[in-house]
Amino acid sequence: MDRAGITGDDGPSHNGIWDLALTGIVPTLHVAAPRDGQQLRETLREALDISDAPSLIRFPKGVVNPDIPAFERRDGVDVLYRGESADILLVSIGAFAAIAVEAAGQAYREGVGVTVIDPRWVKPLPESLVTMAQRYKSVVVLEDGIKHGGIASTISELFRESQLNVPVHSIGVPLTFLEHAKRNEILEDLGITVQNITRSLVAWSSSDFGVDIKEEMQHPLDENEYRKPLR
């Protein structure tokens, strides 16, 4: 499926931000969200080996992202950045991998250990996520789609079913129609930038982890402080 995620100037109704929420309710469907060209080729080969269920591969509009190699792969989950300490497990979905790794590097300079992983296949989610998350104080999901019913919601449900009490924070698109603009302008308006993601990681790392997930902020401080009007 092309034009996945925030496409930008195709029009308010043409952003591919609902697919992860919609496909999440389709039984047996497999969904891949490759982060770059190499993973697109790899997940396509893997999809061809799935003979007992339908599969879908989502990829964004525009130039193909530079390949981001993984340090290792654990049960199908790629580790893209290793944090010095087990503060936050950052789950990067699809094309957001580059800014996730950059934000993790900036958080390190602020004294926060962030490990970045890419599950590659987001439906069904690998059960190994539960085991990996047990080591961390909190989990943050960065997804190029709506937060409502998205991957963070699915991970929260997976943790509840596994009786894992780890806070899950979500950085994604609010449930609204986005204005017509370039992709980067929309991301900046939503606060989905390396700087704001880093601020969120640092803030969540130092906060009380008894926070009600329903009350978590999309942005680290004042939601409107860093927003700029779309041009």
C-alpha positions as CSV (number, residue, x, y, z in Angstrom):
1,M,0.0,0.0,0.0
2,D,1.7,3.2,-1.1
3,R,1.2,6.7,0.3
4,A,1.1,5.3,3.9
5,G,1.4,7.8,6.7
6,I,1.4,11.5,6.3
7,T,1.7,12.2,2.6
8,G,1.4,16.0,2.8
9,D,0.2,17.9,-0.2
10,D,-2.2,15.4,-1.7
11,G,-5.1,17.0,0.2
12,P,-6.6,16.7,3.7
13,S,-8.4,13.4,3.0
14,H,-5.5,11.7,1.2
15,N,-3.1,11.2,4.1
16,G,-2.6,7.5,4.8
17,I,-2.9,7.8,8.5
18,W,-5.9,5.5,9.2
19,D,-4.6,2.2,7.8
20,L,-2.9,0.8,10.9
21,A,-6.0,1.4,12.9
22,L,-8.3,-0.1,10.2
23,T,-6.2,-3.2,9.4
24,G,-5.8,-3.9,13.1
25,I,-9.4,-5.3,13.2
26,V,-9.0,-7.6,10.2
27,P,-8.6,-11.2,11.3
28,T,-5.4,-13.1,10.2
29,L,-4.1,-10.1,8.1
30,H,-0.3,-9.6,8.3
31,V,0.9,-6.0,8.0
32,A,4.5,-4.9,7.4
33,A,5.8,-1.4,7.9
34,P,9.3,-1.4,6.4
35,R,11.6,1.5,7.4
36,D,13.7,1.7,4.2
37,G,14.2,0.2,0.8
38,Q,16.2,-2.8,2.0
39,Q,13.4,-3.7,4.5
40,L,10.8,-3.2,1.8
41,R,12.5,-5.8,-0.3
42,E,13.0,-8.1,2.7
43,T,9.4,-7.9,3.9
44,L,8.1,-8.4,0.4
45,R,10.0,-11.7,0.2
46,E,8.7,-12.7,3.6
47,A,5.1,-11.8,2.5
48,L,5.4,-14.1,-0.4
49,D,6.2,-17.0,2.0
50,I,2.9,-16.4,3.8
51,S,0.5,-18.9,2.2
52,D,-2.2,-19.2,4.7
53,A,-3.3,-15.5,5.2
54,P,-3.4,-12.2,3.4
55,S,-0.5,-9.7,3.8
56,L,-0.1,-6.0,3.3
57,I,3.0,-3.9,3.1
58,R,2.7,-0.2,3.7
59,F,5.3,2.4,2.5
60,P,5.3,6.2,2.3
61,K,5.1,8.5,-0.7
62,G,8.3,10.2,-1.9
63,V,12.0,9.5,-1.9
64,V,13.1,6.1,-0.4
65,N,14.7,6.6,3.0
66,P,18.4,5.7,3.3
67,D,18.9,2.2,4.6
68,I,19.3,2.0,8.4
69,P,21.2,-1.1,9.4
70,A,20.2,-3.0,12.6
71,F,22.7,-3.9,15.3
72,E,20.9,-7.2,15.7
73,R,17.6,-8.9,15.1
74,R,15.8,-10.6,18.0
75,D,12.9,-12.8,17.1
76,G,12.1,-10.7,14.0
77,V,12.6,-7.3,15.8
78,D,15.4,-5.1,14.7
79,V,17.5,-3.2,17.3
80,L,18.5,0.1,15.7
81,Y,20.0,1.9,18.7
82,R,21.2,0.6,22.0
83,G,20.7,2.8,25.1
84,E,23.3,2.9,27.8
85,S,20.7,2.3,30.4
86,A,17.2,0.6,30.3
87,D,15.2,3.8,30.7
88,I,13.0,3.8,27.6
89,L,12.2,1.3,24.9
90,L,11.3,3.3,21.8
91,V,9.3,1.3,19.2
92,S,9.7,2.9,15.8
93,I,7.1,2.2,13.1
94,G,8.0,2.4,9.5
95,A,9.5,5.5,8.0
96,F,10.0,7.2,11.4
97,A,13.1,5.1,12.1
98,A,15.6,7.8,11.2
99,I,14.1,10.4,13.6
100,A,13.7,7.8,16.3
101,V,17.4,7.0,16.2
102,E,18.4,10.7,16.1
103,A,16.1,11.4,19.1
104,A,17.6,8.5,21.0
105,G,21.1,9.9,20.4
106,Q,20.0,13.3,21.7
107,A,18.3,11.8,24.7
108,Y,21.6,10.0,25.5
109,R,23.3,13.4,25.8
110,E,20.6,14.4,28.3
111,G,21.4,11.3,30.4
112,V,18.4,9.1,29.2
113,G,19.1,5.7,27.9
114,V,16.8,4.9,24.9
115,T,16.9,1.7,22.9
116,V,15.2,1.9,19.5
117,I,13.6,-1.1,18.0
118,D,11.7,-1.7,14.7
119,P,9.2,-4.6,14.8
120,R,9.0,-4.5,11.0
121,W,5.8,-6.6,11.0
122,V,3.2,-4.7,13.1
123,K,0.4,-7.2,12.7
124,P,0.6,-9.6,14.4
125,L,3.0,-8.0,16.8
126,P,5.8,-10.3,17.9
127,E,5.3,-11.7,21.4
128,S,9.0,-11.0,22.0
129,L,8.0,-7.4,22.6
130,V,6.7,-8.4,26.0
131,T,10.0,-9.9,27.0
132,M,12.0,-7.0,25.7
133,A,9.8,-4.4,27.4
134,Q,10.2,-6.0,30.9
135,R,13.6,-4.5,31.2
136,Y,12.5,-0.9,30.7
137,K,10.8,1.7,32.8
138,S,8.5,2.7,30.0
139,V,7.7,2.1,26.3
140,V,7.2,4.9,23.7
141,V,5.6,4.2,20.3
142,L,6.4,6.5,17.4
143,E,4.0,5.8,14.6
144,D,3.2,7.5,11.2
145,G,-0.5,7.2,11.7
146,I,-3.4,8.1,14.1
147,K,-2.8,7.3,17.7
148,H,-6.4,6.3,18.2
149,G,-6.5,2.5,17.7
150,G,-3.0,2.4,16.4
151,I,0.1,0.4,17.2
152,A,0.5,1.9,20.7
153,S,-3.0,0.8,21.5
154,T,-2.3,-2.7,20.3
155,I,0.9,-2.9,22.3
156,S,-1.0,-1.6,25.4
157,E,-3.5,-4.4,24.9
158,L,-0.7,-7.0,24.4
159,F,0.9,-5.9,27.7
160,R,-2.4,-6.0,29.6
161,E,-3.1,-9.6,28.4
162,S,0.5,-10.5,29.5
163,Q,-0.1,-8.7,32.8
164,L,2.9,-6.5,32.2
165,N,2.7,-3.2,34.1
166,V,4.9,-0.9,31.9
167,P,3.6,2.6,30.9
168,V,3.1,3.0,27.2
169,H,3.4,6.5,25.7
170,S,2.2,7.3,22.2
171,I,3.6,9.8,19.7
172,G,1.5,10.0,16.5
173,V,-1.2,11.8,14.6
174,P,-4.3,13.0,16.5
175,L,-7.7,11.9,15.3
176,T,-8.4,14.8,12.9
177,F,-8.2,15.8,9.2
178,L,-4.8,17.4,8.6
179,E,-4.5,20.6,6.6
180,H,-3.0,20.6,3.1
181,A,0.7,21.2,3.4
182,K,4.1,19.6,2.8
183,R,4.9,16.5,4.9
184,N,7.6,18.2,6.9
185,E,5.4,21.2,7.6
186,I,2.6,18.9,8.9
187,L,5.1,17.0,11.1
188,E,6.4,20.3,12.6
189,D,2.9,21.5,13.2
190,L,2.0,18.3,15.0
191,G,5.2,18.5,17.1
192,I,6.6,15.3,15.6
193,T,10.2,16.5,15.3
194,V,13.5,15.2,16.7
195,Q,13.6,18.1,19.2
196,N,10.1,17.5,20.5
197,I,10.5,13.7,20.6
198,T,13.7,14.1,22.6
199,R,12.0,16.5,25.0
200,S,9.2,13.9,25.5
201,L,11.6,11.1,26.1
202,V,13.5,13.1,28.7
203,A,10.3,14.3,30.4
204,W,8.7,10.8,30.5
205,S,12.0,9.3,31.8
206,S,12.0,11.6,34.8
207,S,8.3,11.6,35.5
208,D,6.3,9.5,37.9
209,F,5.6,6.3,36.1
210,G,2.3,5.8,37.8
211,V,0.7,8.2,35.2
212,D,-2.7,7.2,33.8
213,I,-2.0,6.3,30.2
214,K,-5.2,8.1,29.1
215,E,-3.8,11.3,30.4
216,E,-0.4,11.2,28.7
217,M,0.5,14.1,26.5
218,Q,1.3,13.9,22.8
219,H,3.9,16.6,23.4
220,P,6.4,17.0,26.2
221,L,5.3,20.4,27.5
222,D,2.6,22.8,26.3
223,E,1.1,21.2,23.3
224,N,0.9,24.5,21.5
225,E,4.2,26.1,22.6
226,Y,6.2,24.6,19.7
227,R,3.5,24.5,17.1
228,K,3.7,26.8,14.1
229,P,0.8,27.7,11.7
230,L,0.8,25.8,8.4
231,R,1.7,27.9,5.4
